[in-house]
Amino acid sequence: MGLIRCKNGHLFSEKKHGSICPYCNVAVKKNSNPEEDPQGKYSDLVYLNDLEVLKPVTGWLVCLEGPSHGRDYRIIAEKNFVGRSGDMEIRIIGDDTVCLRNHAIIVYDPEKNRTMLLPGDAQGLVYVMDDEGDNWDAVFEPHLLEAGDRIKIGQSIFIFVPLCGENDGFVFNWKENG
């Protein structure tokens, strides 16, 4: 497995994204068998909706400071493991102070319609900015995330942007709206 290119020219990691382009949601069929399609009538490309159910986004982490500043990371329902490894749901590249696996866990609970930050089982600590905005507090137990919370993982700083949950009187969840 390595880098593959979709029909629209996007180059992406097959290890991280499988055969589905993360930019245009087009799946690339590798190894098409000429015996199955001798006249070449079928396209090598299949759209995502034909392959699998997309897990809807429930919020985002946006990197404010660090090697990935400006990049957003999708948060989906249930557990999102954070680390540098390709098998993490939220993969932070470029910050070697982020643990390879399970530095932190971000959990969206669809039953309670809320997002929690948990410490991972790796050696590194995860921090949230206190209410006054002048100190970082280490997370040792589940912490309820609210819109605009600042999170420090390694040397990178993120802001939490929720879609699901109750945010300033706006309530949304996929269970009732999707």
C-alpha positions as CSV (number, residue, x, y, z in Angstrom):
1,M,0.0,0.0,0.0
2,G,1.2,3.5,-0.8
3,L,0.0,6.6,-2.5
4,I,-2.8,6.3,-5.1
5,R,-4.4,8.8,-7.4
6,C,-8.2,9.2,-8.1
7,K,-9.6,10.1,-11.5
8,N,-9.7,13.8,-10.5
9,G,-5.9,13.7,-9.9
10,H,-5.9,13.7,-6.1
11,L,-3.0,11.8,-4.6
12,F,-3.7,10.2,-1.2
13,S,-2.5,7.5,1.2
14,E,-4.2,4.1,0.6
15,K,-3.1,3.1,4.1
16,K,-5.0,5.9,5.8
17,H,-8.0,6.3,3.5
18,G,-8.3,2.9,1.8
19,S,-9.4,3.2,-1.8
20,I,-11.7,6.2,-1.2
21,C,-10.3,9.7,-2.1
22,P,-10.7,11.9,1.0
23,Y,-11.1,15.0,-1.3
24,C,-13.9,14.0,-3.7
25,N,-15.3,10.7,-2.1
26,V,-14.5,8.7,-5.2
27,A,-13.4,5.1,-4.8
28,V,-10.5,3.9,-7.0
29,K,-10.8,0.3,-8.0
30,K,-7.3,-1.2,-8.3
31,N,-6.8,-4.6,-10.0
32,S,-9.9,-4.6,-12.2
33,N,-10.2,-8.0,-13.7
34,P,-10.6,-8.0,-17.5
35,E,-12.4,-11.4,-17.3
36,E,-15.2,-9.7,-15.2
37,D,-15.5,-6.8,-17.7
38,P,-14.0,-7.9,-21.1
39,Q,-15.5,-5.1,-23.1
40,G,-14.6,-2.4,-20.5
41,K,-18.1,-1.2,-20.0
42,Y,-17.8,-0.6,-16.3
43,S,-16.0,2.4,-14.9
44,D,-13.0,2.0,-12.6
45,L,-14.6,4.5,-10.3
46,V,-17.5,4.0,-7.9
47,Y,-18.9,6.8,-5.8
48,L,-18.8,6.5,-2.0
49,N,-22.5,6.2,-1.6
50,D,-22.4,3.0,-3.6
51,L,-19.7,1.5,-1.2
52,E,-20.4,2.2,2.4
53,V,-22.3,4.4,4.8
54,L,-20.4,7.5,5.6
55,K,-20.1,8.3,9.3
56,P,-21.5,11.8,9.6
57,V,-19.4,14.5,11.2
58,T,-20.3,15.6,14.7
59,G,-17.7,18.3,15.1
60,W,-14.2,19.4,14.3
61,L,-10.9,20.1,15.9
62,V,-9.1,22.9,14.1
63,C,-5.3,23.4,14.7
64,L,-4.5,26.9,15.8
65,E,-0.8,26.4,16.6
66,G,1.7,23.8,15.6
67,P,2.9,22.2,12.4
68,S,-0.6,21.5,11.2
69,H,-2.0,25.0,11.9
70,G,-5.1,25.7,9.8
71,R,-6.0,22.0,9.3
72,D,-9.3,20.6,10.5
73,Y,-9.9,17.1,11.9
74,R,-13.4,15.5,11.7
75,I,-14.9,14.1,14.8
76,I,-17.4,11.3,14.2
77,A,-19.8,9.5,16.6
78,E,-18.4,7.4,19.4
79,K,-14.6,7.1,20.1
80,N,-12.0,9.1,18.1
81,F,-8.5,8.1,19.0
82,V,-5.9,10.8,18.6
83,G,-2.3,10.2,17.7
84,R,0.3,10.3,14.9
85,S,-0.2,6.7,13.6
86,G,-2.1,6.1,10.4
87,D,-4.7,4.0,12.2
88,M,-5.9,6.8,14.5
89,E,-9.2,8.4,13.7
90,I,-7.6,11.8,14.3
91,R,-4.0,11.7,12.9
92,I,-1.8,14.7,13.8
93,I,1.2,14.7,11.6
94,G,4.3,16.8,12.1
95,D,4.2,17.2,15.9
96,D,6.6,14.6,17.2
97,T,5.5,15.4,20.8
98,V,2.1,13.8,20.1
99,C,2.2,10.1,21.0
100,L,2.0,7.6,18.2
101,R,-1.2,6.0,19.4
102,N,-4.0,7.0,21.9
103,H,-2.6,10.3,23.1
104,A,-6.2,11.4,23.7
105,I,-9.7,10.2,23.0
106,I,-12.6,12.4,21.8
107,V,-15.9,10.8,22.3
108,Y,-19.2,11.9,20.8
109,D,-22.1,10.2,22.7
110,P,-25.1,10.1,20.4
111,E,-27.4,9.1,23.2
112,K,-26.6,12.1,25.4
113,N,-25.7,14.4,22.4
114,R,-22.5,15.6,23.9
115,T,-18.7,15.4,23.2
116,M,-16.2,14.5,25.9
117,L,-12.4,14.7,26.0
118,L,-10.6,11.8,27.7
119,P,-7.0,11.1,28.4
120,G,-5.5,8.4,26.3
121,D,-3.6,5.4,27.5
122,A,-0.3,6.7,26.2
123,Q,2.4,8.5,28.2
124,G,1.6,12.0,26.9
125,L,-0.9,14.4,28.7
126,V,-3.7,16.3,27.1
127,Y,-4.7,19.8,28.4
128,V,-7.7,22.1,28.2
129,M,-7.5,25.9,28.7
130,D,-9.1,27.0,32.0
131,D,-12.2,29.3,32.0
132,E,-10.1,32.4,32.6
133,G,-7.9,31.6,29.5
134,D,-4.6,31.8,31.2
135,N,-3.7,28.2,32.4
136,W,-3.6,24.8,30.9
137,D,-5.3,22.1,33.0
138,A,-4.3,18.5,32.5
139,V,-7.2,16.1,31.7
140,F,-7.2,13.1,34.1
141,E,-10.9,12.2,33.8
142,P,-13.7,12.8,31.2
143,H,-14.1,16.5,30.4
144,L,-17.2,17.9,28.7
145,L,-16.2,19.9,25.6
146,E,-18.0,23.1,24.8
147,A,-17.8,25.3,21.7
148,G,-14.5,27.2,21.5
149,D,-12.7,25.1,24.1
150,R,-8.9,25.1,23.5
151,I,-7.1,21.7,23.7
152,K,-3.4,21.2,23.8
153,I,-2.0,17.9,22.5
154,G,1.8,17.7,22.4
155,Q,2.9,21.1,21.3
156,S,-0.2,21.7,19.1
157,I,-3.2,23.8,20.1
158,F,-6.7,23.1,18.8
159,I,-10.1,24.7,19.1
160,F,-13.2,22.5,19.4
161,V,-16.0,23.3,16.9
162,P,-19.1,21.3,17.6
163,L,-21.9,20.4,15.1
164,C,-23.9,18.1,17.4
165,G,-24.9,19.0,20.9
166,E,-26.4,22.1,22.5
167,N,-24.4,25.2,21.5
168,D,-25.7,28.6,22.4
169,G,-29.3,27.5,22.2
170,F,-28.8,25.7,18.9
171,V,-29.4,21.9,19.3
172,F,-28.6,19.4,16.6
173,N,-28.0,15.7,16.4
174,W,-28.1,13.2,13.6
175,K,-30.6,10.9,15.3
176,E,-33.4,13.4,14.9
177,N,-32.2,15.3,11.9
178,G,-30.5,12.8,9.7
